Amino acid sequence: MHSSGEKHICRNSKKNPFLTAHEIAASCNMLNKVSIYTVKRYLRNSGLFGRLATRKPLLSPQHMKNRKSWCAAYLKMDAEKWNSFVFSDECRFQIYANMTRVVRRPRNYRYCSRYVIKTVKYGGPSVMVWGAIKGDGSRVLVRCPKTLNSCAYQKVLNSGLFQLCGPLSVFVQDNAPCHKSRSTLNYLDNKQVYVLFNWPAQSPDINVIENLWSILKSKVQRRCPISEDDL
């Protein structure tokens, strides 16, 4: 194939990075002129490798503006002050989580029970937990009830928050309805907990506890839980 054809393939891939090699060849009218393997080779030679796309929250222009303003406001805060922040969040753990895992198996054993990941609709039995973490690494984990309304959330906070939250602490939570309800805010005010009120919506990646959830989910799956209590 002429170099112009290779450039055409790479140009179409850059225009729409989610096209498959087959779709790229079709968009270039080259399905009968070049093999899919060659299309992939051209793409790799140009530094266009197939990768799993990263999932990120959908952000509106206002979300982006609020996130930028929040980050700018706290940009110059030193580590000592950050250590007084208590980051919190809820997370759901499923027995049959939809996770990508690597398995090493012999040839022709793809569907052997030993080498497959069992799946069920909706992830099967699950457990929701609330957790919090401080800059010094201290953390707490509390199992949540099936339904987490304002009343249930306050009971969860009563069980775990005050193990970490002191007089000078700043409590960080997202904008979930049970977090921001008048009842919950009154509860925190009565407990003399200082709450960070300008947390930007759609910003889970700013919350450091998200990294801990990722590590914990990976370790939980390696334990292979078989029931909710085991989970």
C-alpha positions in Angstrom: 0.0 0.0 0.0 1.2 3.5 -0.7 2.2 5.7 2.2 -0.9 7.8 1.4 -3.1 4.9 2.3 -1.3 4.4 5.6 -1.7 8.1 6.4 -5.4 7.9 5.5 -5.9 5.0 8.0 -4.1 6.8 10.8 -6.0 10.1 10.0 -9.4 8.3 10.3 -8.3 6.7 13.5 -7.4 10.1 15.0 -10.7 11.6 13.9 -12.6 8.8 15.8 -10.3 7.0 18.2 -13.1 4.5 19.1 -13.2 2.9 15.7 -12.1 -0.7 15.4 -9.4 -1.7 12.9 -12.2 -3.2 10.7 -14.3 -0.1 10.9 -11.2 2.1 10.0 -10.5 -0.1 6.9 -14.2 0.2 5.9 -14.2 4.0 6.3 -11.1 4.2 4.0 -12.7 1.8 1.4 -9.8 -0.6 1.9 -11.5 -3.8 3.2 -10.6 -5.7 0.1 -7.2 -4.1 -0.3 -5.5 -4.6 3.0 -5.7 -7.1 5.9 -6.9 -6.1 9.3 -3.5 -7.2 10.7 -1.8 -4.7 8.4 -4.2 -1.9 9.5 -3.3 -2.6 13.1 0.4 -2.7 12.2 0.1 0.7 10.6 -1.7 2.1 13.6 0.9 0.7 16.0 3.7 2.1 13.9 2.1 5.6 14.3 1.8 5.2 18.1 -1.9 4.4 18.0 -2.3 1.4 20.3 -5.5 -0.3 21.4 -6.2 0.3 25.1 -9.1 0.0 27.5 -10.7 3.4 27.7 -10.7 5.0 31.1 -14.1 5.8 32.6 -14.6 9.3 33.9 -17.7 11.2 35.1 -19.5 13.2 32.5 -18.8 16.9 33.2 -20.7 19.9 32.1 -18.9 23.3 31.5 -20.2 24.4 34.9 -18.8 21.2 36.6 -15.4 22.0 35.0 -15.5 25.6 36.2 -16.4 24.6 39.7 -13.7 21.9 39.9 -11.1 24.4 38.6 -12.2 27.0 41.1 -12.1 24.5 44.0 -8.6 23.3 43.1 -7.3 26.8 42.7 -8.7 27.7 46.2 -6.8 24.9 47.9 -3.7 24.8 45.7 -1.4 26.5 48.2 -2.6 24.6 51.3 0.3 22.7 52.9 0.4 19.1 53.9 -0.1 19.8 57.6 -3.5 21.4 56.9 -4.5 18.6 54.6 -3.8 16.2 57.4 -6.8 17.6 59.3 -9.2 16.7 56.4 -11.3 13.6 56.9 -12.3 12.2 53.4 -15.3 10.0 53.3 -17.4 8.1 50.9 -19.7 5.0 50.4 -18.8 2.1 48.2 -20.6 -1.0 47.1 -18.8 -4.4 46.9 -20.3 -7.2 44.9 -19.5 -11.0 45.2 -19.5 -11.3 41.4 -18.0 -7.9 40.5 -17.6 -7.0 36.9 -13.8 -6.8 36.9 -11.2 -7.4 34.3 -8.6 -10.0 35.5 -5.7 -11.7 33.9 -5.5 -15.5 33.9 -2.8 -17.8 32.7 -4.1 -20.9 31.0 -3.0 -23.6 28.5 -4.1 -23.4 24.9 -7.7 -24.5 24.2 -8.8 -24.2 27.8 -10.6 -20.8 27.4 -13.9 -22.1 28.7 -12.6 -24.5 31.3 -14.3 -23.7 34.6 -11.0 -23.3 36.4 -10.0 -20.4 34.1 -13.2 -18.4 33.7 -14.7 -15.6 35.9 -18.3 -16.4 37.0 -20.8 -13.7 36.4 -24.4 -13.0 37.3 -26.8 -10.3 36.4 -26.4 -7.1 38.5 -23.3 -8.5 40.3 -25.2 -10.7 42.7 -25.2 -10.2 46.5 -23.6 -7.0 47.6 -22.6 -5.0 50.6 -22.4 -1.2 50.9 -19.8 0.3 53.3 -19.0 3.8 54.4 -15.4 4.6 54.9 -13.2 7.6 56.0 -9.5 8.3 55.8 -7.1 10.9 57.1 -3.7 12.1 55.9 -1.8 10.1 58.5 -3.3 6.9 57.1 -5.8 6.3 59.9 -9.1 5.0 58.5 -12.4 3.4 59.5 -15.0 1.2 57.7 -18.6 0.8 58.6 -21.2 -1.6 57.0 -24.2 0.3 55.8 -27.9 -0.8 55.8 -29.5 -1.8 52.5 -31.2 1.6 52.2 -29.1 4.7 53.1 -31.4 7.5 53.9 -30.6 10.5 56.1 -31.4 8.7 59.3 -29.4 5.6 58.5 -26.5 7.7 57.3 -26.4 9.6 60.6 -26.3 6.2 62.4 -23.3 5.2 60.2 -21.5 8.5 61.0 -22.2 7.9 64.7 -20.5 4.5 64.5 -17.4 5.6 62.6 -16.8 9.3 62.1 -15.8 10.3 65.6 -13.0 7.7 65.6 -11.2 10.0 63.2 -12.8 13.4 63.5 -11.4 15.7 66.2 -12.0 19.4 67.1 -9.8 20.7 64.3 -10.9 18.3 61.6 -12.6 19.2 58.4 -15.1 16.6 57.2 -15.4 16.0 53.5 -18.4 14.3 51.9 -19.9 14.4 48.5 -23.3 15.9 47.5 -25.5 12.8 47.9 -29.0 13.7 49.1 -28.6 11.9 52.5 -25.3 13.9 53.0 -26.7 17.3 52.3 -30.2 16.9 53.8 -31.2 19.5 56.5 -31.5 16.7 59.0 -27.9 15.5 58.4 -26.4 18.9 58.4 -28.2 19.7 61.7 -26.8 16.5 63.1 -23.3 17.4 62.1 -23.7 20.9 63.4 -25.0 19.6 66.8 -21.9 17.3 66.9 -19.7 20.4 66.2 -18.3 18.8 63.1 -16.9 21.3 60.6 -18.1 20.3 57.1 -16.5 21.3 53.8 -19.4 23.0 52.0 -17.9 23.9 48.7 -17.2 20.4 47.4 -17.7 20.5 43.6 -20.3 18.1 42.1 -19.1 15.2 39.9 -15.6 15.1 41.5 -14.9 11.6 42.8 -11.4 11.8 41.5 -10.6 14.7 43.9 -11.5 12.5 46.9 -8.4 10.5 47.9 -10.5 7.7 49.3 -11.3 6.6 45.7 -7.8 5.2 45.5 -8.4 3.2 48.6 -11.6 1.7 47.2 -9.7 0.6 44.1 -7.1 -1.2 46.2 -9.7 -2.7 48.5 -11.9 -4.0 45.7 -8.9 -5.8 44.1 -8.0 -7.4 47.4 -11.6 -8.4 48.2 -11.9 -10.2 44.9 -8.8 -12.2 45.6 -10.4 -13.5 48.7 -13.3 -15.0 46.6 -16.2 -14.2 49.1 -19.2 -16.6 48.8 -21.8 -14.7 50.9 -22.8 -11.2 52.0 -21.3 -11.8 55.5 -18.2 -13.3 54.0 -18.0 -10.3 51.7 
